Amino acid sequence: MNWRTAMTLCLLLAAIASGWSVWRQFHPAEDVVLRTRPDYVLHDYQIVSLDKLGKESFTLNGPRLQRDPADKTMTLITPQFQVPDREGRYWNVRAQHGFVPAGGGQLQLRGQVIAISPAQAPPATRIETETLTLLLGEHHAQTSDAVTITQPGLTMRGIGMRADLDRQHVSLLSQVKARYVPHR
């Protein structure tokens, strides 16, 4: 091989490498920033969501909410929900974490989930579990985890639950145990 052929090959490789480098700067393989950074973050927020008729569906408070632009999901830190029943009385629901899938029709809560019935709707009811899915448009809640329900003089435990928050109706699904202590 003569020196002209060697020099031509070196210049050709240098041209390809510099062209590829320039192309990569302007056309990244994946936009890592958009995949890892939220498109918005809310701090110390309050959101009031209305249904199709303009009636309050729920109110959400919390210290932090962020939205993932890639899949349109939201993550919540220590969310607190107020979900009105059909009489306009509020269930208070809180958890350590929340997740709203794309579309926003439900909310998945996890970590020390507590739901407390409206004070004006006896009997006072407290629901405790580790995960809870709120179907927001329907005012229903459900879980397949262990649940403890307490009311004055009554404690019920079971696995799985369905609740109609509008009607103050809660059903445990399996392995139900109850302890009743009458008032004296």
Secondary structure, 3 states (H helix, E strand, C coil): CCHHHHHHHHHHHHHHHHHHHHHHHHCCCCCHHHHHCCCEEEEEEEEEEECCCCCEEEEEEEEEEEEECCCCEEEEECCEEEEECCCCCEEEEECCEEEECCCCCEEEEEEEEEEECCCCCCCCCEEEEEEEEEECCCCEEEEEEEEEEEECCEEEEEEEEEEECCCCEEEEEEEEEEEECCCC
